Amino acid sequence: MFAKIEWYSQAKNIKLFIMKSIKDILPWEERPVGCKDVMWRYSKNPIIDRYHIPTSNSIFNSAVVPFEDGFAGVFRCDNKAVQMNIFAGFSKDGINWEINHEPIKFEAGNTEMIDSEYKYDPRVTWIEDRYWITWCNGYHGPTIGIAYTFDFKKFYQCENAFLPFNRNGVLFPEKINGKYAMLSRPSDNGHTPFGDIYISFSPDMKYWGEHRCVMKVTPFPESAWQCTKIGAGSVPFLTDEGWLLFYHGVINTCNGFRYSMGAAILDKDNPEKVLYRTRPYLLAPAATYELQGDVPNVVFPCAALQDGERVAVYYGAADTVVGMAFGYIKEIVEFTKNNSIL
C-alpha cells in the first residue's frame, strides 16, 4: 500500500535506539526556585526566533520527535509574503535547531491527489514503522493533510483525512483496537469562533469514519479560558491513568482570542471517553513573547517529548516564535485529576 517498505527494518532499529536513549537526551530544565506551578517555561525561551531562516516572517506551532541520536521536526514557517508552509529540521539537543531553508517537497503516497494551497500547524508521531505527519492543509479551505516519512528527507503525501473544514488533526501514536485514531476540530473557513474535539478512526490511513465527539467547550462560569473553542495539541502519550493530552483552549476577550494550554486524560482503550480534564489552565500567555507578536496572547502546544517521568512541551507563542515548557508527568496527572472539571 505504501511506498518504501524496505525502510521498515532500518526504521525499526532507529526506534529501538530512541527508546533506549531518550532519558539521556530529553531537553530539560528544573523548576525555578520558588516556582509553585505544575509546569514552567524554559528560561531561554524562545528557542526558535521568527527570523531563524532567511525567508521566515515567523516560525511557530511546530512538532518534534526523537530521531537517530537527536531529534527531527516539522516546522511551520510563514515567509515574508506570509505564505504558510512546513519545513523539516534537525537538532542534537532539542533546543538548538537547524531548519531547512526550503519547504518540504512531497511525493505521492497512497494517492496522486496531493494538491495543497497552504500547509500549517504540523504534528508528528511514530506509528509502527514510520513517522506520520498531519497538518492543516489548504484544499478548498482548511482540512487535515497526512503524510509519512522514514528519514525526514523524503515525504509521501496521502489522502486528506476529511472534507473541509477541519483543523488540529492529531494522531494517536499507536492503533486503538486495530485502527488508526485521530483527534480533530471541525471548523469553518475563517477564524472559527467555535470548536470541539472529535475522534475518528481509519483501517488504512486513507478512509476515515466512526466520528465521535470527545470534548466540548466549557460553560463560561465553569472555566472561561476554554469556553469559546478547544483543539487537540500535542500527540497524546500513555500514563498509568490513560492517554495524557495537552490541548489548547480559547476565550474571546475584549482584546480578541486568548489561547491557553490545559490537559486531559482519555481512557486507554476507549479514548473518546474523557476521564479527567483541567478546570484551570496549565500555561497561559504571560511572558512577553506570548503576549506580543503577530497574534498576541497565544500559547499553542504542538509537541511533547517525554521519558516516562518528565515532559518537555513545544508550543507556538503569539503566532511568532517557539517556546518550551517542562513538567513532571506524575505531577501533571495528579493536578489534572485533582482539578478536573468532570
C-alpha positions as a printed Julia matrix, in Angstrom:
342×3 Matrix{Float64}:
   0.0    0.0    0.0
   2.73   2.47   0.97
   5.97   3.24  -0.82
   9.43   2.45   0.5
   8.56  -0.53   2.7
  12.23  -1.58   2.52
  12.89   1.11   5.13
  10.96  -0.88   7.73
  13.9   -2.73   9.26
  16.1    0.34   9.48
  13.29   2.48  10.88
  12.5   -0.16  13.49
  16.13  -0.18  14.62
  16.09   3.61  14.88
  13.0    3.42  17.1
  14.65   0.91  19.43
  17.7    3.19  19.74
  15.46   6.12  20.59
  13.64   4.22  23.32
  16.96   3.39  24.99
  18.38   6.9   24.92
  15.52   9.39  25.41
  16.18   9.77  29.14
  19.7   10.92  28.36
  18.83  13.43  25.64
  15.45  14.83  26.71
  15.7   18.65  26.78
  15.15  19.69  30.37
  15.47  22.46  32.93
  14.5   22.06  36.58
  11.69  24.06  38.15
  12.9   27.54  39.14
  13.46  28.18  42.82
  10.25  29.42  44.39
   8.05  28.37  41.45
   4.86  26.6   42.56
   3.42  25.98  39.09
   2.93  22.45  37.83
   4.6   23.43  34.54
   7.25  26.08  33.96
   8.82  27.88  30.98
  12.33  27.35  29.7
  14.44  30.25  30.94
  15.96  30.81  27.49
  12.68  30.97  25.56
  12.01  31.44  22.74
  14.13  28.58  21.42
  13.34  29.44  17.78
  13.15  33.08  16.74
  10.88  34.38  13.99
  13.84  35.03  11.65
  15.58  31.69  12.23
  15.84  31.06   8.47
  16.44  33.75   5.83
  12.93  33.76   4.35
  10.86  33.5    7.52
   8.48  36.08   8.93
   7.6   33.75  11.81
   8.24  30.17  12.97
   5.76  28.67  15.43
   3.24  25.82  16.0
   5.81  23.14  15.2
   6.28  19.46  16.04
   9.33  17.41  17.03
  10.16  13.75  17.73
  13.23  11.75  18.78
  15.22  10.72  15.71
  18.5    8.81  15.45
  20.9   10.31  18.03
  18.87  13.51  18.47
  15.63  14.95  17.2
  13.82  15.8   13.98
  10.92  18.13  13.46
   8.44  19.67  11.07
   8.12  23.43  11.48
   5.55  25.97  10.44
   7.48  28.76   8.73
   5.48  31.63   7.27
   7.63  33.56   4.79
   7.81  37.28   4.27
   4.89  37.11   1.86
   3.09  35.31   4.74
   2.78  32.16   2.65
   2.29  29.27   5.05
   4.35  26.1    4.63
   6.1   23.38   6.61
   9.85  22.71   6.76
  11.96  19.84   8.12
  14.66  20.42  10.73
  17.13  18.57  12.95
  18.69  19.03  16.38
  21.09  17.2   18.66
  19.63  18.57  21.89
  16.03  19.52  21.03
  16.79  23.2   21.69
  19.21  24.35  19.0
  17.69  23.65  15.6
  18.91  23.56  12.02
  15.82  24.14   9.89
  15.95  23.56   6.15
  15.68  26.73   4.1
  13.27  25.18   1.6
   9.83  23.73   2.4
   9.13  20.01   2.28
   8.55  18.68  -1.25
   6.01  15.87  -1.13
   5.81  12.84  -3.37
   2.64  10.8   -3.91
   1.88   8.32  -1.13
  -1.45   6.47  -1.21
  -2.89   8.93  -3.74
  -1.85  11.01  -6.73
  -4.02  13.89  -5.49
  -1.6   15.91  -3.36
  -2.9   19.41  -4.1
  -2.21  21.99  -1.42
  -2.7   25.75  -1.32
  -1.02  26.09   2.08
   0.24  24.0    4.98
   0.47  24.9    8.65
   0.41  23.67  12.28
   2.04  20.24  11.83
   2.14  17.34  14.29
   4.44  14.32  14.05
   4.39  10.84  15.59
   5.92   7.41  15.1
   3.44   4.59  14.41
   4.77   1.06  13.9
   7.34   1.52  11.13
   7.39   5.17  10.07
   6.84   8.76  11.11
   3.45  10.25  10.31
   2.84  13.95   9.83
  -0.5   15.72   9.99
  -1.12  19.4    9.29
  -3.81  21.87   8.33
  -3.88  21.5    4.55
  -5.37  24.06   2.19
  -7.7   22.24  -0.2
 -10.7   24.48  -0.94
 -10.42  25.55   2.68
  -8.62  24.02   5.66
  -8.67  20.26   6.11
  -6.27  17.67   7.57
  -3.3   16.65   5.44
  -1.45  13.4    6.11
   2.0   12.23   5.05
   4.71   9.83   6.17
   8.48   9.71   6.12
  11.22   7.31   7.17
  14.13   9.75   7.22
  12.76  13.35   7.22
  14.27  13.77   3.78
  11.64  12.18   1.56
   7.99  12.7    2.39
   4.94  10.93   0.93
   1.61  12.72   0.98
  -1.61  10.74   1.42
  -5.29  11.46   1.01
  -6.69  14.3    3.09
  -8.44  12.83   6.12
 -11.62  14.89   5.98
 -13.71  17.3    3.97
 -13.09  20.98   4.61
 -13.36  22.49   7.13
 -11.17  20.96   9.82
  -8.07  21.78  11.85
  -5.84  20.4   14.61
  -5.51  16.84  13.34
  -3.54  14.86  15.94
  -2.8   11.15  15.56
  -2.51   8.7   18.43
   0.95   7.06  18.47
  -0.48   3.54  18.23
  -3.56   1.86  16.85
  -6.67   1.72  19.01
  -8.46  -1.62  18.69
  -6.61  -2.28  15.44
  -7.35   1.08  13.84
  -5.52   4.37  13.4
  -7.08   7.1   15.53
  -7.03  10.88  15.06
  -8.34  13.82  17.03
  -9.51  16.88  15.11
 -11.63  20.01  15.37
 -14.31  20.64  12.73
 -14.28  24.34  11.95
 -15.17  26.93   9.33
 -13.13  28.77   6.7
 -12.17  31.7    8.94
 -11.04  32.42  12.49
 -13.51  29.95  13.88
 -15.49  31.29  16.88
 -16.45  27.73  17.91
 -14.93  24.27  18.03
 -14.97  20.95  19.9
 -12.6   17.98  19.76
 -13.67  14.85  17.86
 -12.06  11.46  17.27
 -12.11   9.47  14.02
 -10.79   6.04  13.07
  -9.25   4.51   9.95
  -8.23   0.97   8.96
  -5.64   2.18   6.43
  -4.83   5.89   6.95
  -6.93   6.67   3.88
 -10.6    6.23   4.74
 -11.81   7.81   7.99
 -15.07   7.31   9.86
 -16.68   6.43  13.2
 -16.54  10.11  14.15
 -17.28  10.72  17.83
 -17.31  13.85  19.99
 -14.63  13.71  22.7
 -14.62  17.12  24.4
 -16.77  20.21  24.12
 -16.09  23.77  25.21
 -16.88  24.56  28.83
 -19.63  26.82  30.16
 -18.32  30.34  30.74
 -18.97  30.29  34.52
 -17.18  26.95  34.92
 -13.87  27.54  33.07
 -13.88  30.64  30.89
 -10.38  30.18  29.41
 -11.75  27.28  27.3
 -15.31  28.44  26.69
 -15.06  29.54  23.02
 -13.18  26.7   21.29
 -10.74  23.92  22.05
  -8.36  21.85  19.94
  -6.0   18.92  20.41
  -2.4   19.99  20.89
   0.47  17.51  21.15
   0.33  13.8   20.32
  -1.16  12.01  23.37
   1.02   9.59  25.32
   0.15   6.82  27.75
   0.39   7.15  31.51
  -0.82   4.82  34.25
  -4.13   6.72  34.22
  -4.68   6.77  30.44
  -3.76   8.97  27.48
  -2.39  12.35  28.57
  -3.37  15.03  26.06
  -2.23  18.65  26.12
  -4.78  20.83  24.34
  -5.47  24.5   23.72
  -8.5   26.38  24.94
  -9.7   29.78  23.78
 -11.71  32.62  25.26
 -12.92  35.56  23.18
 -11.94  38.64  25.18
 -12.22  42.39  24.63
  -8.74  42.09  23.11
  -9.56  39.15  20.83
  -8.92  35.43  21.18
  -6.68  34.29  24.04
  -5.13  30.79  23.71
  -4.02  28.8   26.78
  -2.95  25.2   27.46
  -4.72  22.58  29.53
  -4.56  18.81  29.94
  -7.0   15.92  29.7
  -6.71  12.21  30.42
  -8.51   9.91  28.0
  -9.41   6.27  28.56
  -6.66   3.96  27.28
  -8.93   1.59  25.33
 -11.77   3.98  24.57
 -10.18   7.43  24.08
 -13.46   9.09  23.18
 -14.11   8.88  26.93
 -12.58  11.75  28.92
 -11.68  10.7   32.46
 -10.26  13.99  33.73
  -9.86  17.5   32.35
  -8.28  20.57  33.9
 -10.56  23.31  35.09
  -7.63  25.75  35.48
  -5.13  26.1   32.66
  -1.58  24.75  32.89
   0.01  27.58  30.92
  -1.45  30.86  29.67
   0.04  33.9   27.91
   2.16  35.8   30.42
   5.71  36.12  29.06
   6.45  38.99  26.69
   6.96  36.67  23.69
   3.5   35.15  24.35
   1.76  38.5   24.83
   3.32  40.3   21.86
   3.69  39.09  18.29
   1.79  38.69  15.04
  -1.17  37.29  17.03
  -0.9   38.41  20.67
  -1.89  36.28  23.67
  -1.25  32.79  22.32
   0.14  29.6   23.9
  -0.44  26.8   21.35
   1.04  23.33  22.19
   2.02  21.12  19.24
   4.54  18.57  20.55
   5.58  16.79  23.74
   8.77  14.83  24.35
   8.69  12.55  27.39
  10.72   9.83  29.08
   8.03   8.37  31.35
   8.85  10.76  34.19
   9.42  14.18  32.62
   7.83  16.01  29.7
   9.0   18.89  27.53
   6.2   20.65  25.64
   6.85  22.72  22.49
   4.38  25.49  21.85
   3.81  28.37  19.47
   3.94  31.75  21.2
   1.96  34.71  19.81
   1.97  33.0   16.38
   5.56  34.21  16.03
   8.14  32.06  17.85
   8.58  28.64  19.51
   8.77  28.18  23.28
   9.25  25.23  25.61
   7.72  24.32  28.96
   8.58  21.49  31.34
   6.87  19.38  33.96
   6.88  16.09  35.81
   4.31  13.71  34.36
   3.18  12.39  37.75
   2.56  15.95  38.99
   0.64  16.89  35.83
  -1.53  13.78  36.09
  -2.27  14.45  39.76
  -3.03  18.11  39.03
  -5.39  17.11  36.23
  -7.21  14.61  38.46
  -7.4   16.91  41.48
  -8.56  19.91  39.43
 -10.85  18.16  36.97
 -13.95  19.88  35.68
 -15.64  16.49  35.21
